[in-house]
């Protein structure tokens, strides 16, 4: 099996990163062939989140391309056995996945738990990437603001930063989206 590519896209809320990720997935599928697979981590827990989910579904449908959507709010690594090299995976998004993993358990946020959550997310993403034709991972840039000195917010920010660093290290491309404009942070032999 040929080595698959990993593209990491981050940016602020409503920066255009999901739209860019969808466009890149379609472009890769057009070049390589393959099934467009959207792995959604969001759980519509309120009206605003339901509207965002509906908007993203509508955007994909309006694009005229056939997407397979998989809703997996936690433990994405469990999906690795169902992925093939014909899949062009778009995982949207890491920040929601981290939130879901942290709050799906009643465990205390001790170092052991936090490390296991971080490792589970990274391992899950990389195992999906190894089996897929290509993988695009979307996340949010929430680390530009000062983190309030609460344990919960600080722990979340620290974990997210560690996850981002590992994914960027493994990525062939890393992009930051600002006001709809992608800024290349990393590009390796593509």
Backbone as CSV, one residue per row, in Angstrom:
resi,resn,N_x,N_y,N_z,CA_x,CA_y,CA_z,C_x,C_y,C_z
1,UNK,0.846,-1.187,0.000,0.000,0.000,0.000,0.882,1.238,0.000
2,UNK,0.569,2.182,-0.842,1.317,3.433,-0.919,1.088,4.247,0.342
3,UNK,2.067,5.060,0.675,1.948,5.907,1.849,0.867,6.960,1.617
4,UNK,-0.001,7.114,2.593,-1.054,8.116,2.443,-0.576,9.445,3.000
5,UNK,-1.221,10.502,2.578,-0.840,11.827,3.039,-1.735,12.265,4.196
6,UNK,-1.174,13.124,5.024,-1.908,13.728,6.131,-1.812,15.236,5.957
7,UNK,-2.979,15.874,5.909,-3.053,17.329,5.826,-3.744,17.815,7.090
8,UNK,-3.097,18.733,7.796,-3.633,19.306,9.021,-4.040,20.746,8.734
9,UNK,-5.290,21.085,9.053,-5.810,22.436,8.809,-6.352,22.988,10.121
10,UNK,-5.883,24.160,10.491,-6.363,24.803,11.700,-6.705,26.256,11.388
11,UNK,-7.431,26.858,12.285,-7.815,28.256,12.126,-8.840,28.621,13.164
12,UNK,-9.196,29.852,13.206,-10.191,30.320,14.158,-11.590,29.870,13.770
13,UNK,-12.517,30.125,14.657,-13.914,29.794,14.418,-14.404,30.558,13.194
14,UNK,-15.084,29.861,12.295,-15.666,30.440,11.089,-14.611,31.074,10.153
15,UNK,-13.429,30.505,10.171,-12.343,31.049,9.344,-12.369,30.518,7.919
16,UNK,-13.157,29.471,7.654,-13.198,28.864,6.331,-12.408,27.574,6.243
17,UNK,-11.948,27.061,7.383,-11.104,25.862,7.369,-11.864,24.617,6.919
18,UNK,-13.105,24.446,7.299,-13.877,23.269,6.865,-14.145,23.322,5.367
19,UNK,-14.450,24.489,4.866,-14.691,24.651,3.427,-13.413,24.300,2.643
20,UNK,-12.271,24.780,3.127,-10.996,24.461,2.489,-10.738,22.957,2.544
21,UNK,-10.983,22.349,3.693,-10.756,20.907,3.849,-11.621,20.117,2.877
22,UNK,-12.878,20.511,2.734,-13.767,19.827,1.791,-13.263,19.984,0.356
23,UNK,-12.821,21.180,0.007,-12.303,21.423,-1.342,-11.056,20.572,-1.610
24,UNK,-10.146,20.494,-0.639,-8.944,19.683,-0.807,-9.280,18.199,-0.917
25,UNK,-10.249,17.730,-0.126,-10.653,16.321,-0.197,-11.204,15.998,-1.578
26,UNK,-12.031,16.870,-2.118,-12.593,16.671,-3.455,-11.474,16.679,-4.499
27,UNK,-10.525,17.582,-4.353,-9.393,17.659,-5.288,-8.569,16.363,-5.243
28,UNK,-8.288,15.851,-4.049,-7.523,14.612,-3.916,-8.299,13.448,-4.515
29,UNK,-9.603,13.386,-4.229,-10.433,12.309,-4.796,-10.454,12.395,-6.317
30,UNK,-10.467,13.594,-6.835,-10.448,13.761,-8.285,-9.140,13.290,-8.906
31,UNK,-8.042,13.490,-8.206,-6.726,13.088,-8.709,-6.447,11.610,-8.506
32,UNK,-6.830,11.091,-7.343,-6.515,9.703,-6.993,-7.677,8.755,-7.219
33,UNK,-8.864,9.307,-7.312,-10.054,8.479,-7.229,-10.297,8.212,-5.748
34,UNK,-11.379,7.575,-5.436,-11.618,7.240,-4.037,-12.924,7.776,-3.509
35,UNK,-13.289,7.253,-2.373,-14.529,7.589,-1.688,-14.301,8.761,-0.738
36,UNK,-15.056,9.836,-0.893,-15.017,10.950,0.040,-15.716,10.522,1.325
37,UNK,-14.990,10.551,2.425,-15.521,10.097,3.713,-15.385,11.216,4.725
38,UNK,-16.512,11.654,5.243,-16.542,12.742,6.222,-16.759,12.141,7.600
39,UNK,-15.764,12.274,8.489,-15.893,11.799,9.868,-16.218,12.998,10.741
40,UNK,-17.453,13.025,11.186,-17.951,14.139,11.984,-17.859,13.796,13.464
41,UNK,-17.268,14.693,14.237,-17.148,14.458,15.675,-18.183,15.245,16.473
42,UNK,-18.871,16.170,15.816,-19.829,17.024,16.514,-21.107,16.292,16.890
43,UNK,-21.581,16.607,18.073,-22.860,16.087,18.545,-23.795,17.289,18.667
44,UNK,-24.887,17.306,17.894,-25.787,18.468,17.955,-26.541,18.520,19.286
45,UNK,-25.943,19.225,20.247,-26.508,19.284,21.595,-27.391,20.506,21.825
46,UNK,-27.400,21.429,20.886,-28.263,22.602,20.998,-28.622,23.087,19.589
47,UNK,-29.452,24.087,19.514,-29.934,24.583,18.223,-28.798,25.098,17.352
48,UNK,-27.860,25.853,17.941,-26.756,26.398,17.151,-25.902,25.278,16.562
49,UNK,-25.611,24.261,17.373,-24.789,23.160,16.867,-25.541,22.393,15.785
50,UNK,-26.833,22.201,15.936,-27.620,21.520,14.904,-27.594,22.319,13.604
51,UNK,-27.680,23.646,13.711,-27.614,24.495,12.525,-26.260,24.373,11.839
52,UNK,-25.180,24.281,12.618,-23.844,24.142,12.026,-23.704,22.790,11.336
53,UNK,-24.215,21.730,11.967,-24.176,20.397,11.354,-24.961,20.420,10.042
54,UNK,-26.165,20.990,10.081,-26.998,21.069,8.881,-26.324,21.893,7.787
55,UNK,-25.656,22.994,8.177,-24.965,23.836,7.209,-23.846,23.044,6.519
56,UNK,-23.052,22.308,7.317,-21.955,21.532,6.738,-22.485,20.431,5.814
57,UNK,-23.557,19.772,6.220,-24.163,18.746,5.361,-24.672,19.374,4.065
58,UNK,-25.305,20.531,4.181,-25.820,21.230,3.004,-24.711,21.663,2.070
59,UNK,-23.600,22.149,2.641,-22.457,22.555,1.817,-21.911,21.371,1.029
60,UNK,-21.796,20.213,1.691,-21.271,19.033,0.995,-22.245,18.571,-0.089
61,UNK,-23.534,18.589,0.207,-24.531,18.155,-0.781,-24.564,19.098,-1.979
62,UNK,-24.425,20.390,-1.734,-24.465,21.380,-2.813,-23.253,21.281,-3.723
63,UNK,-22.192,20.684,-3.226,-20.981,20.556,-4.024,-21.096,19.543,-5.141
64,UNK,-22.130,18.733,-5.109,-22.356,17.770,-6.174,-21.505,16.515,-6.082
65,UNK,-20.806,16.317,-4.975,-19.983,15.127,-4.795,-20.627,14.223,-3.756
66,UNK,-20.428,12.948,-3.906,-21.041,11.979,-2.996,-20.111,11.724,-1.818
67,UNK,-20.564,12.104,-0.634,-19.814,11.912,0.596,-20.447,10.796,1.418
68,UNK,-19.627,9.966,1.985,-20.080,9.022,3.007,-19.806,9.720,4.339
69,UNK,-20.842,9.875,5.155,-20.672,10.547,6.445,-20.711,9.519,7.563
70,UNK,-19.730,9.614,8.434,-19.662,8.759,9.622,-19.626,9.679,10.828
71,UNK,-20.599,9.519,11.712,-20.624,10.326,12.926,-19.967,9.513,14.038
72,UNK,-18.846,10.021,14.534,-18.068,9.313,15.546,-17.528,10.344,16.540
73,UNK,-18.288,10.620,17.591,-17.887,11.683,18.515,-16.742,11.302,19.466
74,UNK,-16.496,10.015,19.653,-15.402,9.557,20.513,-14.767,8.313,19.897
75,UNK,-13.580,8.006,20.365,-12.873,6.776,20.001,-12.836,6.527,18.490
76,UNK,-12.299,7.482,17.772,-12.264,7.369,16.314,-11.381,6.233,15.829
77,UNK,-10.424,5.827,16.633,-9.549,4.732,16.236,-10.292,3.436,15.982
78,UNK,-11.467,3.302,16.576,-12.284,2.100,16.361,-12.705,1.944,14.898
79,UNK,-12.650,3.011,14.145,-13.073,2.977,12.745,-11.973,2.498,11.800
80,UNK,-10.757,2.336,12.296,-9.615,2.036,11.421,-9.840,0.780,10.583
81,UNK,-10.432,-0.245,11.148,-10.638,-1.484,10.392,-11.645,-1.334,9.261
82,UNK,-12.458,-0.286,9.313,-13.455,-0.083,8.255,-12.961,0.855,7.156
83,UNK,-11.718,1.317,7.272,-11.146,2.260,6.317,-10.283,1.509,5.319
84,UNK,-10.354,1.936,4.058,-9.497,1.336,3.035,-8.720,2.437,2.322
85,UNK,-7.748,2.035,1.528,-6.924,3.020,0.842,-7.698,3.795,-0.218
86,UNK,-8.927,3.404,-0.491,-9.739,4.194,-1.413,-10.456,5.344,-0.690
87,UNK,-10.398,5.372,0.631,-11.056,6.435,1.393,-10.202,7.692,1.450
88,UNK,-10.824,8.815,1.132,-10.241,10.137,1.339,-11.008,10.689,2.535
89,UNK,-10.357,10.675,3.700,-11.041,11.002,4.955,-10.844,12.464,5.322
90,UNK,-11.949,13.101,5.704,-11.917,14.433,6.284,-12.458,14.283,7.705
91,UNK,-11.621,14.516,8.696,-12.019,14.459,10.110,-12.240,15.877,10.604
92,UNK,-13.465,16.187,11.004,-13.822,17.534,11.439,-14.594,17.417,12.758
93,UNK,-14.049,17.790,13.893,-12.765,18.406,14.119,-12.142,17.911,15.420
94,UNK,-10.836,18.142,15.558,-10.075,17.657,16.712,-10.530,18.314,18.009
95,UNK,-10.829,19.611,17.989,-11.230,20.278,19.233,-12.524,19.685,19.786
96,UNK,-13.457,19.384,18.915,-14.708,18.762,19.356,-14.454,17.340,19.835
97,UNK,-13.609,16.608,19.130,-13.255,15.250,19.546,-12.629,15.264,20.933
98,UNK,-11.680,16.175,21.168,-11.048,16.272,22.485,-12.083,16.586,23.558
99,UNK,-12.947,17.533,23.290,-14.012,17.882,24.231,-14.883,16.663,24.544
100,UNK,-15.302,15.952,23.501,-16.160,14.777,23.690,-15.462,13.716,24.523
101,UNK,-14.191,13.461,24.232,-13.440,12.438,24.973,-13.306,12.819,26.448
102,UNK,-13.004,14.074,26.710,-12.816,14.505,28.093,-14.104,14.432,28.901
103,UNK,-15.226,14.792,28.267,-16.472,14.876,29.009,-17.358,13.640,28.869
104,UNK,-16.909,12.624,28.133,-17.709,11.399,28.016,-17.461,10.465,29.189
105,UNK,-16.539,10.825,30.018,-16.173,9.988,31.158,-16.380,10.770,32.451
106,UNK,-16.657,10.056,33.488,-16.806,10.675,34.811,-15.476,10.704,35.553
107,UNK,-14.408,10.338,34.864,-13.100,10.251,35.525,-12.572,11.623,35.916
108,UNK,-11.757,11.617,36.936,-11.058,12.813,37.366,-9.988,13.147,36.337
109,UNK,-9.790,14.405,36.098,-8.821,14.837,35.103,-7.405,14.801,35.677
110,UNK,-6.964,13.618,36.074,-5.590,13.480,36.539,-4.673,13.260,35.340
111,UNK,-3.374,13.284,35.554,-2.416,13.173,34.443,-2.583,11.879,33.661
112,UNK,-2.883,10.803,34.351,-3.052,9.515,33.679,-4.219,9.563,32.690
113,UNK,-5.333,10.121,33.123,-6.507,10.232,32.257,-6.225,11.160,31.079
114,UNK,-5.637,12.321,31.348,-5.371,13.290,30.293,-4.411,12.712,29.252
115,UNK,-3.385,12.013,29.711,-2.438,11.389,28.791,-3.111,10.311,27.959
116,UNK,-3.987,9.531,28.581,-4.666,8.462,27.826,-5.596,9.049,26.771
117,UNK,-6.266,10.148,27.064,-7.141,10.803,26.087,-6.307,11.322,24.917
118,UNK,-5.239,12.036,25.224,-4.356,12.575,24.171,-3.812,11.452,23.300
119,UNK,-3.292,10.412,23.931,-2.715,9.302,23.172,-3.756,8.581,22.329
120,UNK,-4.953,8.438,22.852,-6.030,7.776,22.117,-6.402,8.561,20.855
121,UNK,-6.468,9.876,20.971,-6.809,10.717,19.816,-5.706,10.642,18.762
122,UNK,-4.462,10.803,19.193,-3.346,10.778,18.240,-3.247,9.410,17.579
123,UNK,-3.291,8.355,18.374,-3.203,6.999,17.832,-4.354,6.719,16.876
124,UNK,-5.552,7.146,17.238,-6.718,6.940,16.381,-6.569,7.632,15.041
125,UNK,-6.153,8.880,15.061,-5.989,9.640,13.809,-4.906,9.002,12.944
126,UNK,-3.782,8.646,13.551,-2.684,8.075,12.762,-3.007,6.684,12.238
127,UNK,-3.797,5.910,12.977,-4.176,4.587,12.459,-5.158,4.730,11.294
128,UNK,-6.046,5.706,11.338,-6.928,5.990,10.202,-6.105,6.438,9.002
129,UNK,-5.158,7.317,9.234,-4.304,7.840,8.162,-3.540,6.721,7.473
130,UNK,-3.007,5.782,8.240,-2.217,4.694,7.653,-3.040,3.824,6.710
131,UNK,-4.327,3.697,6.957,-5.179,2.826,6.147,-5.849,3.561,4.995
132,UNK,-5.993,4.867,5.112,-6.718,5.661,4.108,-5.817,6.037,2.938
133,UNK,-6.446,6.457,1.853,-5.702,7.005,0.720,-5.121,8.362,1.060
134,UNK,-5.873,9.151,1.809,-5.427,10.460,2.286,-6.293,10.832,3.477
135,UNK,-5.744,11.655,4.353,-6.491,12.085,5.534,-6.277,13.580,5.729
136,UNK,-7.393,14.273,5.903,-7.376,15.706,6.199,-7.996,15.872,7.582
137,UNK,-7.269,16.543,8.459,-7.721,16.738,9.833,-7.912,18.231,10.071
138,UNK,-9.101,18.591,10.550,-9.432,19.985,10.842,-9.440,20.181,12.354
139,UNK,-8.921,21.314,12.794,-8.967,21.662,14.211,-9.171,23.165,14.334
140,UNK,-9.371,23.606,15.544,-9.563,25.029,15.812,-8.347,25.581,16.527
141,UNK,-8.024,26.799,16.218,-6.930,27.487,16.881,-7.518,28.243,18.056
142,UNK,-7.429,27.652,19.228,-7.957,28.295,20.430,-6.829,28.713,21.358
143,UNK,-5.596,28.495,20.937,-4.461,28.732,21.813,-3.855,30.119,21.649
144,UNK,-4.435,30.945,20.795,-3.898,32.290,20.610,-4.311,33.242,21.717
145,UNK,-5.333,32.906,22.433,-5.801,33.734,23.537,-5.195,33.213,24.838
146,UNK,-5.053,34.097,25.828,-4.529,33.630,27.102,-5.565,32.707,27.742
147,UNK,-5.068,31.627,28.308,-5.952,30.662,28.949,-6.181,31.084,30.386
148,UNK,-7.426,31.129,30.782,-7.746,31.468,32.162,-7.086,30.443,33.074
149,UNK,-6.771,30.867,34.234,-6.043,29.999,35.154,-6.961,29.017,35.894
150,UNK,-7.851,28.358,35.164,-8.607,27.275,35.760,-8.006,25.977,35.261
151,UNK,-8.033,24.973,36.073,-7.431,23.686,35.723,-8.077,23.107,34.468
152,UNK,-9.375,23.213,34.358,-10.103,22.651,33.229,-9.662,23.282,31.912
153,UNK,-9.663,24.591,31.833,-9.305,25.296,30.602,-7.825,25.113,30.293
154,UNK,-6.985,25.209,31.317,-5.552,25.038,31.107,-5.241,23.633,30.607
155,UNK,-5.857,22.612,31.209,-5.620,21.220,30.796,-6.076,20.994,29.361
156,UNK,-7.223,21.534,29.010,-7.734,21.401,27.645,-6.762,22.046,26.652
157,UNK,-6.352,23.259,26.922,-5.437,23.966,26.037,-4.098,23.266,25.900
158,UNK,-3.580,22.756,26.999,-2.303,22.044,26.966,-2.409,20.781,26.121
159,UNK,-3.482,20.004,26.324,-3.683,18.788,25.531,-3.858,19.102,24.052
160,UNK,-4.659,20.100,23.749,-4.888,20.466,22.355,-3.580,20.882,21.691
161,UNK,-2.777,21.655,22.390,-1.478,22.063,21.856,-0.578,20.869,21.588
162,UNK,-0.563,19.896,22.487,0.256,18.699,22.295,-0.236,17.869,21.114
163,UNK,-1.556,17.760,20.987,-2.136,17.016,19.856,-1.779,17.720,18.543
164,UNK,-1.944,19.036,18.496,-1.606,19.796,17.292,-0.139,19.592,16.916
165,UNK,0.752,19.686,17.888,2.180,19.535,17.593,2.484,18.168,16.998
166,UNK,1.913,17.116,17.560,2.170,15.763,17.050,1.596,15.609,15.638
167,UNK,0.391,16.091,15.407,-0.215,15.970,14.087,0.549,16.768,13.036
168,UNK,1.004,17.959,13.384,1.786,18.756,12.439,3.116,18.062,12.155
169,UNK,3.715,17.476,13.160,4.968,16.740,12.947,4.763,15.601,11.947
170,UNK,3.639,14.918,12.030,3.342,13.779,11.160,2.790,14.200,9.798
171,UNK,2.328,15.446,9.699,1.638,15.906,8.491,2.594,16.169,7.330
172,UNK,2.064,15.946,6.126,2.761,16.338,4.905,2.539,17.823,4.632
173,UNK,1.350,18.292,5.016,1.001,19.705,4.867,0.295,20.156,6.131
174,UNK,0.574,21.396,6.531,-0.138,22.015,7.644,-0.504,23.429,7.207
175,UNK,-1.777,23.747,7.355,-2.290,25.038,6.901,-3.008,25.748,8.035
176,UNK,-2.829,27.042,8.105,-3.568,27.899,9.020,-4.489,28.745,8.153
177,UNK,-5.773,28.758,8.464,-6.724,29.540,7.672,-7.111,30.786,8.451
178,UNK,-6.907,31.926,7.812,-7.271,33.221,8.376,-8.194,33.917,7.386
179,UNK,-9.402,34.238,7.787,-10.360,34.964,6.944,-10.509,34.328,5.566
180,UNK,-10.531,32.986,5.553,-10.721,32.261,4.310,-9.469,32.049,3.483
181,UNK,-8.336,32.564,3.943,-7.086,32.459,3.198,-6.175,31.431,3.872
182,UNK,-5.805,30.355,3.150,-4.906,29.365,3.720,-3.462,29.862,3.722
183,UNK,-2.810,29.721,4.855,-1.406,30.086,5.011,-0.645,28.782,5.249
184,UNK,0.320,28.484,4.403,1.070,27.241,4.521,2.043,27.360,5.690
185,UNK,1.905,26.446,6.654,2.847,26.377,7.770,3.900,25.303,7.520
186,UNK,3.511,24.258,6.764,4.428,23.145,6.480,3.997,22.501,5.177
187,UNK,4.972,22.142,4.353,4.676,21.409,3.135,5.884,20.530,2.828
188,UNK,5.664,19.228,2.790,6.744,18.271,2.580,6.510,17.543,1.276
189,UNK,7.348,17.740,0.316,7.392,17.002,-0.925,6.094,16.645,-1.595
190,UNK,5.132,17.524,-1.632,3.885,17.238,-2.335,3.887,17.878,-3.696
